[in-house]
């Protein structure tokens, strides 16, 4: 017999496209003759919540609880109830006749988000951008309902996560355990109803949940709890990014009241072994990278050497069984790059496994998903691309690499052109000098429309300290080479790296200002530095002159570390000013405003010259 396996993405992840983990595992397990079904419970639940019937129930529940926060939504509830289906249909398929209805000023209610749009949006969308304008207004409508649900009915509810606050930095299982004893919410009841419908249709032996982020853990546990109570024969497995990163020192057995197996790192080998174990082909001593619990003690089973399934030998992901027609395109912010994450349908595929650089000191370079670099061939990639297009009908691709290697991108672009495979694609890169104007032109011709990359702290001293392997001059020339080919460039920016001074933060902002002004980058986002336990900074805090002050590990998760930076600036104070400035630059304005005007406290003046980036570009 083969172990009948169900792979589930629990709520909530990205809503415009499926999270790729189950598709990868399904493709692999089926190549090994394991019967495998996949379910995107995230999109299934989201589209079940935003229906006339369910939103009506939400307002009734709020009334019963006596919660009427966000009165603008409450007062116009009839409109929200009666028009939610129209709005959701539009977000699935942007159909122009529906767009005219949505943009009509009297069609949709004006809630707390919409009312802030004092202008008529003509400046953003012009007279012709009707589809986008309608998409933005429709997105605000759904977000207003989401705010209402979160404020009045279920505090755990959020668009792309659920109960994230109790899973983030959960060094102890106590809080999760306590919340799992509470009554289920209206949203959770709907989730468990959808899960039950799936389990009634077919008899599964193993149900596996991928947990990519902290915001998926609680809903996965709720589902596992339900399965244990109602389908006690089914075995349950957890894996995915959250487990791989945060559960590497797991010792608290309480999570095994809900699950039977928790796997680490790439799921292919461990899951194949679990199916063989359940099939009684192997004993538990042959499990790989898998936690189990015996006699109330957590045991890590890892038969060495591990079976290696090399990246180049893996089959294409299989998207069969995912409801392509249910995914939604949102347009919530005007940032052109953030739009890629929430708008349009993208197939997700990995060019290479891991990162070819794997030196950045703030990154989890010690973990397999970054440290274990493996490559494949351009022919293999294009074969996979063609197979995925045949399954999904979608020609947009997001290559989800840690950093796509320039050599592979060149080979891929040439192969796409040679085989006349027409796709639209974007990916994450390092701003390597290898990306010459000639290579950027080739990538553009093959369908590349955008790249994202880490500039981090735009200071050569700190770039060297974080082993980024780039300097500001190189970043300027590479980003400009992409931009000149109409490839949009998004820069990840960081503030608060250990020992970063006020002066460096302000000078870093000046570099960002000039990069926008010289059209090197068109989009960016500031992140405050976070110290993680698997990064070189977290492992050697003394070398980076910081003190780790917690949290105390209590047997469950470990990732984010609290730290003090006695030498550096008061980093958190800069967040607001940096973001106001960035928001201006994104909209191509505010370049003439002195940097110190963006902050409500005294900051040093910049020390960099006004034509720093222009000079780098003229070298």
N, C-alpha and C positions, 0 to 999 in steps of 0.2 A: 504494500500500500504506500501511497505517497501522502505526506502530511499536507493537508489542505490549509493553506496559509492566507491570512488576510492582513494586508498592510494598510495602516491608517495614518493620515496626517490630522492631528487633533487641532481644534480651534485655538487661536486664530492665527493664520499666516497671511501672506500677501493675497489680495483678493482678485488681482487681474490675471494671475497665472498660477499654475500649480507649483508647490514646493517640490523639487525634483527627486528627493530621496526615495520615495516609494517607486517612482518610475525606474530609477537605476536598479533597485533591488529586485523589482519584478522582472526586468529584462534579464538579470543575472540568474535568479532562481529558476526561471522557465528554461533557460539554457541548460540547467542541471536537472530538468524534468521534475521540478517541484511545482505542484499546482498552486498558482498564486493569483489572488485578486487584490485590487487596490481601491481605496476609498478616500476621497478628499472630504473628510468630515468638516473641515474648516469652511469651505465654500458651500457645502450642503446646509450647514447650520445657518450661515450668514443669510443665504437666500431664503431660508425658511422663516427667519426672524423678520425680515423686511418684506412682509406680505400684509395685505389688508386685514386678514383674520388675526394674525399674531400682533400687529400693532394695536388693533382694537383691544386685545387682551392686555397689552402693556398699559394702556391708559386706564383700563378697568382696575388692574392691580395697583396702579399708582393711587387711584381714587380710594381703593379699599385701605391702603396703607396711610392715606391722608397726606401723601407726598405730592406737592404741586410746584416744585422748584421749576425754574424756567417757564414762567407764566405765559410768555409769548407762544410757546409750543402748546401748552395746555389749552389756552383759549382757542387756538386754531386746530384743535385735535381732529375735528371732522374732516378738514382738508387733508391733514397728514394721513389719516386712515384711508380716505377715498382715493388719494392720488399716489400712494406709495407704489402700487403695482405698475402704474404708468412710468414712474420715475425709474424703477428698477429695470423695466423693459428697455428704456432708453439707454441706461448705463451698460446693458448687455450688447445692444446693437445700436450704434448711433445713426438713427434713420432721420433723414432731413425733415420730413413732414412732422415728425414728433418734436423735433428741435424747435420748429416755429411755435408750437404750442407751449413748450416749456419756457421759452424766453418771453412769452407774452406777460406783461407786467401783472396781470390779474389772475394768472393760472395757479402758481404755487404760492403757499403762504410765506410771509416775511417773518422768519424767526430771528433768534439772537445773532446768528452768524450772517444771515442774508441782509439784515437791516443795516449792517455796517457797510454794505456796498452802496455808499451814497451816490457814486457816479453810475452811469448806465453801462459801464464796462466797454464802451466803444473804444476807449483808448487802448485797452488790452486786446480786444478781439476785432476791432474795426467793424465795418458794415457787413463783411462777408464771412467772418469767423463764427458763423451761426452754430455749427456743430460743437465747437469748443465752448462757446458762451453757454449753450444749453447744458453741456457736460459739467461746467463749473457750478451753475445754479443747481443742477440736479445733485451734485456732490454735496453742496451745502445743505440741501434738504435732508439727505440721508444722515449727514453728520449731526444735524440738529436733533434728529430722532435718536441717534446714538448717544448724544449728550444727555437727552431726557432719560433714556434707559439707565445710563450710568448713575445719574444723579438721584433718580427716584425709585428704581426697581432692582438694579443689580450693580453694586459698586465695582464688581470685578470686570464688567463689560468694557471692552475697548475694541476698536476696529481690527487691529492686527495683533492683538494679544489678549489673553484672558487671565485675570488674577496674577499678573506679572509681579505685583508688589510683594506677594508672599513667597515667590520662588526666587526672587533676586537676592543674592547674598544669603541664601538659606543654609548657614553653616550647621544648623540643627534642623531636625525633621519635625520639631514640636509644633510649629505654627501650621504647617501643612496638615499634620495629623489632626490637629484641633479643627481646622476648617473642613476637613473631610467628614467630620461627625455632624456638621450642621445640616439642616434641611437643604435640599437642592433648590436652586432658584428656578424661575420660569424659563430662563435661557438654558440652564442645565437640563431641565426636564425635556425640553425640545431636542437637545443634543442626544440624550439617552433614548428618546423615542426613535430618532433616526438610526441610531446604532442598533437598537433592538430590531427594527424593521430589516436591517441588513442581515443580522444574525439569524433571524427567523427563516430567511429565504434559502439559506445554504448552511450545511454543517461544517464548521471550521474546527481544526485541531489546534491551531496556533494563531493568535492575533498579536501583531507587532505594531507598536506605535513609534513613529519617529518624533523626537523632541528636539527640534532645532534650536529653540530659544527658551528662556525662562517663562515667557508668556504662553508656552504650550504645556508646561508640566502639570499644572493643576487640572486642566480639562482631561489630560491623558489619565491622570490618577482617578478622576471621577468615573471615566469610562471603564477603567480597569476594575474599580470597586463594584460597578454595576455588573460586569461580566462575572466576577467572582461570586456575587450574590445570586445571579440568575442562570449562569451557564458554567457551573463549577468544573465541567470536564475540559473546558478550553484552557490551554496554557497561554500565558501572556509574556511578551517580551518588550523591553524598552531599549532604544538606542538613539543615535543622532547627536547633533552638535552639542547640546546641553550635557548629555551624559559624558561624551568624550572629553569635554572641557572641565566640567564641575564635579563629576562623581569619581574621580580617580583615586580617592582615598576612602571610598564608601565603607563604613563599618557598622552603621545603625541598621539593625535587621527589620525595623518597622515597615520600610517600604515594601518588603517582601510579603506583607499581608495582602498586597495588591498585585504584585508581579512575580513571575517565576524566574525570569532571566533579564539581566541588564548587560548589554554588550558595549565594548569600547572600540573606538576607531572605525575603520571601514567595516561596514556591516556584512559584506558578502561572505567572507570566510566564517565568522561566528554564526551567522544565521543558517548557513548550509549545515554546519555541524549540529546546531540545535535541531534542525529537521531530521538529521540522521539519528540523533539521540532519541528523539520522540518516536522515530520509526524502529528503534531498538537495533540499529545497525552498529552503533558505537556506544561505549559507556561514557559516563560523565567525565571520566579522566581525560577523554579526548576532546572535550570542549575547548574552544579557543577564545581568549579575551572576553570571558563571560563570568559575571557574578551570579552565584546562586546562594541559597541560604539553607544550611543544615543545622539542626539542633539549635536554632535561634542564633546561629553565627554566620556572618557573611563570609563566603569563600570565593576567592578569585581563581577560576579554572583557566589555565592557559597552557595548552600542550605545545611544547617547543620541539623543533622549529615550527612556526606557524605555516599554514598553507598559504602560499603567495599567489594572489590573482593579480597579475600585472595589469596596469592601466591599458596597455596596448592590446591585451587579450580579452578585455571585457566586452560583452555584447552592447549594443545600443540600448539606452533606456527605452522602456515600453510605456507609452502614454495611454494604452488601451484601458478603458474603464474609467478614465477621468472625464468629468462632464465639461468638455471644452466650451459648450454653449452657455454654461452658467457663470463663467468668470466675468468680472465687471471692470470697466474702465473708469477710473476716478480722475478728476482734475481738481485737486484741492488747493495747490499753491502754484504761483506763476513761475517758480524756478524751473527752467526748461529741462534740467537733468533729473530733478526729483520726479518730474512727470514720468520718466522712463520706468520708475519703480512702481508706479500706481496706474499707469495708463497703457493700454495696448496689450495684446496677448504675445507672450514671448515663450518660446521653447528654451529650456535651460540645459546647457551641455558644458562639460568640462573639456578644455583642450588638453591640459596636463594635470596630473595629480600633484598637489603640494606646490611649494614655491621654489623656483630655481635660485633665488637669492638667499633666503632664510637666514638673514643676519640681523634684521631690525630689532633693536633692544627692547622695544615696547610690545613686541609681537610674541604670540605663543609658539615660538620656533621649536620648542622641545617636543611639541605634540605631532603625532603622525600626519595629521591633515595638512600641516605646513612643512614639516621636516623631511617627509618621505617623498622626494620629487621623482615622478615617473612621466615618461613621454609616450607618444604614439606617432603614427604617420599621417600625413595629410590625406592620403587615399582613404585610410580608415575613418578619419573624421568626416570626410565628405560622404562616405557610405552611410555613416550614422545620421548625418544631416538629412540625407534623402529619405531614409527610413522613417525618421521622425516626422518629416513633412507629410509623408504618405499616411501616417496615423492621425495627425492633428489637423492637417490642412492649413497649418500656420507657417509662414516663411520668415517670421521674426525670431532671431536667436540672441539670447543673452548668454555669453560664455562666462561661467561663474568662477573663473580661476582666481586663486590668490593673487597671481600676477602672470598674465599670459606672456610666454616667451617670444621675443621679437622674431627669432629664427622660425619658430612654428607658425607665427602669424603670416610671415612672408610665404612659407610653403602652402599654407591653407588658402591664402588669397590667390596664389597662382593656380592652385588646383580647382578652386571654385570657378575661376575664369576659364580655365582649360575645359572643364566639364560642363560649362554653361549652366551652373547651378546658381540661381538668382535669389539671394537672401538679403535681409537687412540685419545687421548685427552690431553689437557693442560689447565691450569687455573692460576688465580692470588690468592696468599695466603699471610698470615702473617707468618713470620718465628717463629711460635709458638713452644715451647718445646714439645708439643703434637706430633709433627712430629718425631716420634722415628724411628730408623733404621727399626724396624719391620713394622711400618705403611708405610714407604716409599717403602719397598719391596712389600707390598700388592698393593699399588697404581700402582707401575710399572707393576706388573702382570696383572692388570686390563686394561692396555693400556695407562697409563700416560707417556708422553715423555718429558714434560717440565713444569716448574712452574716459575712464575714471582712474585716478592715480593719487598716491599720497605725496603731497608737498610737505605735510606735517608742519613743524615750526619752521617758518621761512628765515632761518638763521644758519649761516654756514657752520658756526661753532656747534650748534645743537644738532644739525644734520649729521655732522661727523660723530658727535657723541652718541647719537642713536644708530650709528652704522647704517645710514640710509643709502650710502653709495651714490648720492647725487649732490650737486651744489646748485645754488640759485641760478647761476648763468646757464647751466645745462638745462634746468627745468624750463627757463624762459625760451630757449631755442627749440626744445622738443615740443613744448605746448604750442608754440607759434607754427611749427611745421604741420601739426595736426589741424590747427585752426585755419591755416591757409588753404587746406583741402576741404573746408566746410565740415570737418569732423569736430563735433562739440567736445570740449574738454571740461571735466569736473574735477576739482582738486579737493581732496580730503585735507583739512587743516586741523592742527592740534595746538592747544595752548596749555600751559601748565606742566610741561615736561620738567623733570627734576633739574633744579638749579637755574631754571629760566628766570631772568630778571625782568623788571618792569620795562627797562629800555629795550630788551630783546622782543618783548611782546608788542610794543609800539612799532619797532622797526619791522617786525614780521608783518604787521598790519599794513605798513607802507609798501612792502613788497607785493602783498596781495592787491592793494590798490593799483599799483603800477601794472601788474599782470592783467588785471581787468581792463585798464585804460589802454594798454597796447594790444588788446584782443588776443592775448595768449590763452586766457581761460574765460569761459562764459558762465561758469557755475562753480559753487564751492560750498563747503559746510564746515563749521567749527565744531570740534569735539574737545571736551576737556580731558586731558591725559588721565587714564585709569591704569592703576598698577595691578597686574594680574599675576597669579602665583606661578604660571608656566612661562613667564617671559624672563629674559636676562635681568631686567630691572627688579622683578619680584624675587628672583633667585639670589641676586647679589646686590641688595639695597645699599650696602656700604660703598660699593664702587660708584654708585650714582648719588651718594651723599644724602640719602633719605632715610627716615625711620619708619618701619612697619609697626603700626599700633593696633592691629586687629584685622578681622574679627577672630575670636578664639574658635578653632575648629572643633565642632561637636558631633563628628561622625557622619555628617551628610555631605553637603556641597562645599566646594572650595574653589574660588576663582578670584573675585574682586578683593583686593587687599586695601585697607585703609592706611594712608601714609601721611607723614609730616614732611614738609620740604623746608628745613630751617634756613637754607641759603636763598631759596627762590622767592618770588613775589607772592602776594596774597592772590593766588591765581583766580579764585572764584569771583572776585570783584570785577574781573574784566569781561565776563561772559556777555553781559547785556550790551556794552558798548561795541564789542567786536561784532555782535550779530546785527546791531543797527547799521553799522558801517557796511557790513557785507550785503545787507538787504538793499542798501542804496546802490552799491556797485553792480549787484545782479540786475538792477533795473537801469544800469548805465547812467547813474546820476550821483551827485554828491562827491565827485572826485576833488572838487576845489575846497571842500570843507576841511579845516585843520583837524588833524586826527584827535587832538586833545578835546575838541568839542563833542566828541562822541561819548565821553565819559563824564560821570557826575562827581568825579573826585580828581585831584591833581595828578596828572601823569607827566612823565618827561616828554620833551619834544623829540621828534625823530632825528636820527643822526645820519640817515641815508640821503644821498642826493636825489633830486627829482627825476633825473634821467638815467637812473641805475639800470633799469630793465631795457630801455631803448639802447643804451650803450652795449649791453650784453648781446642784443639782437644784431648789432652792427659789426660784431667781431668777425 
